[in-house]
Amino acid sequence: MTFDHDCLPEDAAQAELHRLLAAHPDLPPLVGQWSRSLCLTVLALASFFCGGLILQSAADGAAMHTVGFALVIMSVLLGLAAWFRSEAEAEPRATRATIKADYVEASNSDLAWLNTITAQYPAVASSVQAWLRDGKVIRQRDLRAVRALTVRHEPVVQRQQLLHQLRDGDRAHVGEPS
């Protein structure tokens, strides 16, 4: 088993974080703290309200009915645009949050878990010791790489142990029903 994940030094980690965040720009607010989707929603509600008032107050004027219907139709279109825009604003925010979470330093509980894993996997232990010798900070992205290795490797080890027990005839530990 080999483990060849490269833990980034502090400056390289910050540069990679900034590069990834630049690839997923955040959408700035349009007016004050209002997002574009909120502005479109307010415009949709205002045009629907105005269109409803015009339709209700217009006696028999065909021109006023046309204006009222146009405002109501415009409000529906603005509402759809607001919904699509809110979806477009939510995706980069979630992506940016995921990227930032990958570059957060490992917590104490994560380091305790890593300590137990290094006792079981010598390849991980040597990599972690090299990272710490070089003064690198262990981040969530590094822990994710270790988790990926253990998830891939655990079933293989368990299968080898079961096959070894079956070969030796040690049925007490195989899990045979009594």
Order of alpha helices (4+ residues) and beta strands (2+ residues): alpha-alpha-alpha-alpha-alpha-alpha
